[in-house]
Amino acid sequence: MRLGTGSLTFRYGDSFDVANELEAYERLIHDCMLGDHTLFTRADGIERLWEVSAPLLEQPPKPLPYAQGSWGPEAIDRLVAPNRWHLPYTRDA
C-alpha cells in the first residue's frame, strides 16, 4: 500500500444540506451500526401486531364507499370518537 496526499474541505453548514442526507436504507443501516433502536420494532410489538391484524386478514370487513376527493367515509369519525380529526387548513378546524 502506498499513501499519497489528499485534501479535505469541510463546511459545517453544507453538511446538513438536503443533498447530503442519507437515503432510507442508508439511514437504517447507519442506525444499526450506532445501536439506535428507534426505527425498529421489538419482537413483542410484532407479536401484538399479528394478534390484532390476523382476524382482519382472515375476515376483512367490506369497504365503505365515500365521495371521490373526500377524506374517506363518514364512519371514520367513530374511529377517533369522542375526539375528532384535526386538519389545520380546513374551514372547520
C-alpha positions in Angstrom: 0.0 0.0 0.0 1.2 3.4 -0.9 -0.1 6.6 0.7 -0.5 9.9 -1.1 -1.6 13.3 -0.2 -5.2 14.4 -0.2 -7.2 17.4 0.6 -10.5 18.0 2.5 -12.9 20.9 2.5 -15.4 20.8 5.3 -18.2 23.4 5.6 -20.3 22.8 8.7 -23.4 24.4 7.1 -23.2 22.3 3.9 -23.1 19.1 5.9 -26.8 19.4 6.7 -27.8 20.2 3.1 -30.6 18.0 1.6 -28.0 16.7 -1.0 -26.0 15.1 1.9 -29.0 13.4 3.6 -28.9 9.7 4.0 -31.3 7.6 1.8 -33.8 5.5 3.7 -31.8 2.2 3.8 -28.5 4.1 4.4 -30.1 5.7 7.4 -31.4 2.3 8.6 -28.0 0.7 8.3 -26.4 3.7 10.0 -28.8 3.4 12.9 -28.0 -0.3 13.2 -24.3 0.4 13.3 -24.9 3.0 16.1 -27.2 0.7 18.0 -30.1 3.1 17.7 -33.3 1.1 18.0 -35.7 4.0 17.4 -36.8 2.8 13.9 -37.1 -0.8 14.8 -40.0 -2.8 16.3 -39.3 -5.2 19.2 -40.4 -8.8 19.0 -43.3 -8.2 21.4 -44.5 -5.4 19.2 -44.5 -7.6 16.1 -46.4 -10.3 18.0 -49.0 -7.8 19.1 -49.4 -6.6 15.6 -50.1 -10.1 14.3 -52.5 -10.7 17.2 -54.5 -7.6 16.2 -54.3 -7.9 12.4 -54.8 -11.7 11.9 -58.6 -11.6 12.4 -58.8 -8.7 10.0 -56.8 -10.6 7.4 -58.8 -13.7 7.8 -62.2 -11.9 7.6 -61.7 -8.4 6.2 -64.6 -6.0 6.6 -66.4 -4.7 3.5 -65.0 -1.4 2.3 -67.2 1.6 2.9 -68.0 3.9 0.0 -67.1 7.5 0.1 -67.1 10.5 -2.2 -64.1 11.0 -4.6 -61.8 13.7 -3.3 -63.1 13.4 0.3 -61.1 12.3 3.4 -63.0 9.0 3.4 -66.3 7.5 4.7 -68.2 9.4 7.4 -67.9 6.3 9.6 -64.2 7.2 10.1 -65.2 9.6 12.8 -66.2 6.7 15.0 -62.6 5.5 14.9 -61.4 8.5 16.9 -64.5 9.3 18.9 -65.1 11.0 21.2 -62.3 13.1 19.6 -62.2 14.3 16.0 -59.8 14.7 13.2 -57.9 18.0 13.0 -56.9 19.3 9.6 -55.4 22.8 10.2 -56.1 24.0 6.6 -59.9 23.3 6.6 -62.6 25.8 7.4 -64.0 24.0 10.4 -60.7 23.4 12.2 
